[in-house]
Amino acid sequence: MNIDKEIDTRGLNCPLPILKAKKALTDMQSGQVLQVVSTDAGSLRDFQAFAKQTGNELIEQRTVGAEFIHVLKRR
């Protein structure tokens, strides 16, 4: 998978990972892919809700150790 942009939100709690992702997506072209790395366990459901509300596609979510990785495609 080709990642166009990655943001690191480790150590930040809700709603900061979502806000940073929203800002990053605003600067991206339609179809580009954003990867967000977070340590907030609540970010799993937060990004699911964010994708539904904004129309951006949540391609993948995975947990690697204590990190949660979210991959979104810009609408």
Wavefront OBJ file of the C-alpha trace (Angstrom):
o trace
v 0.000 0.000 0.000
v 1.299 3.431 -0.937
v 1.190 5.886 1.992
v 1.233 9.523 0.825
v 1.528 11.087 4.270
v 2.083 9.851 7.822
v 1.396 11.696 11.061
v 2.582 10.737 14.519
v 0.037 11.330 17.274
v 1.735 9.148 19.910
v 1.073 10.437 23.423
v -1.942 12.498 22.365
v -5.438 11.699 23.606
v -8.856 12.258 22.057
v -9.698 14.456 20.247
v -6.163 15.478 19.170
v -5.389 12.483 16.876
v -8.651 13.115 14.992
v -8.041 16.864 14.762
v -4.516 16.346 13.424
v -5.791 13.778 10.903
v -8.540 16.152 9.778
v -5.995 18.938 9.227
v -3.647 16.603 7.322
v -6.468 15.332 5.081
v -7.446 18.912 4.225
v -4.010 19.435 2.652
v -4.177 16.199 0.621
v -5.610 15.405 -2.813
v -8.615 13.119 -3.329
v -7.512 9.466 -3.341
v -4.316 10.059 -1.375
v -3.623 7.863 1.657
v -2.893 9.062 5.204
v -1.437 6.877 7.950
v -1.938 7.933 11.566
v 0.069 6.352 14.403
v -1.554 6.713 17.818
v -1.185 5.379 21.363
v -4.762 6.259 22.361
v -6.816 3.042 22.615
v -9.986 5.061 22.041
v -8.688 6.073 18.630
v -9.892 2.750 17.158
v -13.557 3.691 17.522
v -12.863 7.409 17.044
v -11.406 6.864 13.563
v -14.283 4.555 12.603
v -16.774 7.290 13.531
v -14.629 9.983 11.870
v -14.563 8.063 8.577
v -18.356 7.613 8.609
v -18.978 11.287 9.382
v -16.547 12.709 6.837
v -16.867 10.255 3.950
v -13.160 9.434 3.989
v -12.468 5.708 3.620
v -10.951 3.858 6.576
v -8.805 1.342 4.691
v -7.127 -0.367 7.618
v -6.721 -0.361 11.382
v -4.141 -2.463 13.160
v -2.501 -2.707 16.551
v 1.273 -3.069 16.795
v 2.347 -3.417 20.414
v 0.996 -0.354 22.219
v 0.414 1.575 18.974
v -2.707 1.853 16.880
v -2.274 2.448 13.167
v -5.072 3.923 11.093
v -4.972 4.219 7.319
v -7.443 6.591 5.623
v -8.059 7.407 1.996
v -9.022 11.021 1.258
v -12.457 11.347 -0.348
l 1 2 3 4 5 6 7 8 9 10 11 12 13 14 15 16 17 18 19 20 21 22 23 24 25 26 27 28 29 30 31 32 33 34 35 36 37 38 39 40 41 42 43 44 45 46 47 48 49 50 51 52 53 54 55 56 57 58 59 60 61 62 63 64 65 66 67 68 69 70 71 72 73 74 75
